Amino acid sequence: MDNNSNIINVKDYYENKNAIGDGITDDTAAIRRAIKIAKASGKAVYFPAGIYRYFPQAGLIEPIDDPENPQQYSKEGPALPISGNVTLLGDGMLKSVLYFEDEYGTGSAGIGGVDVCNLTINALGFNGSWGNNGNWSGGRDKARHLLGVTMLDGELRITDCRFSNSRYMMASIWRGKTAIVTGCQFDRSVADGIRLINFKRVIVANNNFSFINDDCIAVHVTDDTNPAVDDHSICISNNTITDSQGICALGAKNTVIEGNTLVRPHARAIAVGMDTPAISGAAQEGSQVPMNIIIKGNTVSDVFRGKVFAPDTGNIQQYIYIGGINLHTGSTTIPGKPINGKITPIEPYLYKSNLDINGSIYPGAFSITITENILTRTLPASSTLENNNSDFFYADYRYGNRYARNGPVSPKILHSDLNCTGINVIGTLTNLLISGNQLTNMGTSISVAVTGSLSLNSDSWNIKISNNTLHGFSEKGVYLNSKMAVEIQNCIFNGDPYFKKSNRLANGRWVAGTGAEHTCIHNNNTGNSVVHAAGNLFKNAASISQGSAFIWGADNKMMCLPAFSGGEAMNQGIMNFPSGWFSSVGVIIPTDCDPSSENFDAIKSVPGTSGASIPSSGIYYRGFYRRNLVISPITANGQSYYIRGWLRVTNGENHVLGTDWIEDRISIQ
């Protein structure tokens, strides 16, 4: 050993013992000694290239600080205990590998400690034995984590490392000022990939995850040790996730989730909020509401229903989920099971109103932006036309088997297993923007539910859904399931572009009376609710809208071919129209919607919304208004007037003034 060096080499002799690193020798004692000496000397522990095999220490009881699971306290401690300021270094994630024989454990961590000040790990591989010799058992009864640490408010930095084959979580770290995890590889785990709890500043970026059976990235803010208002920030960016559960930030504040790519996740690709209510027993987290959240520029394809690979997640299947809390007037208590039960006041959002005679009203989740995400389903399922109505199993995708919690599996895949909600926002909300997203082949593309009695107060409404492309949805384009005021603007609704709906006929028409089965905007509320829709484009839908309380703004457009007679069953492309559409705000763009036609999907004519006279050609429908571009005084039959425009009073292609069009005159006194 070079006493002048800043490192302790585990292959050097310490107390008559050195690590061998041949993948055969038990190096546990040698590594423990090296860590102990490094702590005393303030040096880093260096692992030269090699495979360092180590084991749980039977009978060695050391505490593991895990409030979520107190029964673990009495079990054996970590195989490699650490404390104080710790630095672990290697020659590369595939060269310097610490191999934990965790199948022999009864609940210990591989590397762990409860009083770590600062922890730096670079260029190391951490492998468990999950799956060795066909042993796929896992969970709390085996090793808890490859890395399980409770810190003393210091800095965590993990860079260029690999975590693989864990029987439970790969890395779980409690508390600290800053956590930075970059350039790492996480693959094959029964539970979480990287789990960070109550860090004030978090950056998780440029990592790669595969076959993680709980959250790949789990950031928890329970506020149990840091009740200060708004004292957290989280950035999760540019990570790649494949065949795993996704990203979860609970109790999140000041959070940016951006530029991540998720392929074939299960349950939820991205989840942010106070809780995960669909999982039995899940606790509320945090004494503050979710605030200042941006989910931007993520690409997600093919989310599977959770229970296909993780039974305890049930029927959860969402691409992006925002879960708030149900706040009520006169109450400052978070319902459910919060850490400390009370909401920390946040000015200036703490206020009173005439709805609340007993106390303050809290705004719930606020300032949430979901923008520029690409959410797509691409995979077929059993009993579909794409699969000739036969069974379809996961291995049929030719990705191989999937590593679930009990090892490699290839379950049967149903249409319902892939028929997900794209963006699902629920809770007491203020200031929500869903904009610029592309959603393809969803069940319901966007679902918003404002909950709690606070939803009666208009200050908490501020919801805008704009500039989204909804291309293919089997149920709803936008589903609104509560009392709220919503702006829906400049969205494209192309509901059934591939003629997959069972109530869609081969000629582009729909089965009469089935409009509610497939609708672009469904407002499932009565009273005290307003939906203002303007500038949207509708195509291939059984109905434009369901429900009441719509205010139709200007410049909505429909690409379809309504029939001149015969009722709704004769309409091509779109069957049902909102009441009063033709006389107020809808512009129909006549389009050939019959797939058997040689002109399928071609626009037959473009309605001219303005001109110097009535049109001479084109298809127009009753109620269409054409504005006059040349307004000049006219005197005829002793009357003086202006012609402001022309109103269409018949359906068809004839254009006779007085029969098909009437003048909209303004008298001159």
Sequence and secondary structure as in RCSB ss.txt:
>XXXX:A:sequence
MDNNSNIINVKDYYENKNAIGDGITDDTAAIRRAIKIAKASGKAVYFPAGIYRYFPQAGLIEPIDDPENPQQYSK
EGPALPISGNVTLLGDGMLKSVLYFEDEYGTGSAGIGGVDVCNLTINALGFNGSWGNNGNWSGGRDKARHLLGVT
MLDGELRITDCRFSNSRYMMASIWRGKTAIVTGCQFDRSVADGIRLINFKRVIVANNNFSFINDDCIAVHVTDDT
NPAVDDHSICISNNTITDSQGICALGAKNTVIEGNTLVRPHARAIAVGMDTPAISGAAQEGSQVPMNIIIKGNTV
SDVFRGKVFAPDTGNIQQYIYIGGINLHTGSTTIPGKPINGKITPIEPYLYKSNLDINGSIYPGAFSITITENIL
TRTLPASSTLENNNSDFFYADYRYGNRYARNGPVSPKILHSDLNCTGINVIGTLTNLLISGNQLTNMGTSISVAV
TGSLSLNSDSWNIKISNNTLHGFSEKGVYLNSKMAVEIQNCIFNGDPYFKKSNRLANGRWVAGTGAEHTCIHNNN
TGNSVVHAAGNLFKNAASISQGSAFIWGADNKMMCLPAFSGGEAMNQGIMNFPSGWFSSVGVIIPTDCDPSSENF
DAIKSVPGTSGASIPSSGIYYRGFYRRNLVISPITANGQSYYIRGWLRVTNGENHVLGTDWIEDRISIQ
>XXXX:A:secstr
  TTSSEEETTS BTTB    EEEEE HHHHHHHHHHHHHHT EEEE SEEEEE   TT B     TT GGGGGS
B  SEE  EEEEEEES TTTEEEEE GGG SS  SEEEEEEEEEEEES EEE  TTGGG    STTS  EEEEEE
ESS EEEEES EEEEESSEEEEEEEEEEEEEES EEEEESS SEEEEEEEEEEEES EEEEESS SEEEE   SS
   TT  EEEEES EEESS  EEEET EEEEEES EEES BSEEEEEES  TTSTT     SS  EEEEEES EE
E  B GGGT GGGTT  EEEEEE     TT  B SS  SSSB    TTS B  TT SSS B   EEEEEEES EE
E     TTSGGGTT   BGGGGSS  EEETTEEE  B  GGGT  EEEEEEESEEEEEEES EEEEEEEEEEEEE
 SGGGGSGGGT EEEES EEEEEEEEEEEE SS EEEEES EEE  TT   TTB TTS B TT GGGSEEEEE  
 SS EEEEES EEESEEEEEEES EEE S EEEEEB  SSS GGG BSEEE  TTGGGTTEEEEEB   TTSTTT
T B     SEESS  SSS B TT EEEES    EEETTEEEEEEEEEE S BS   BTTTEEEEEEE  
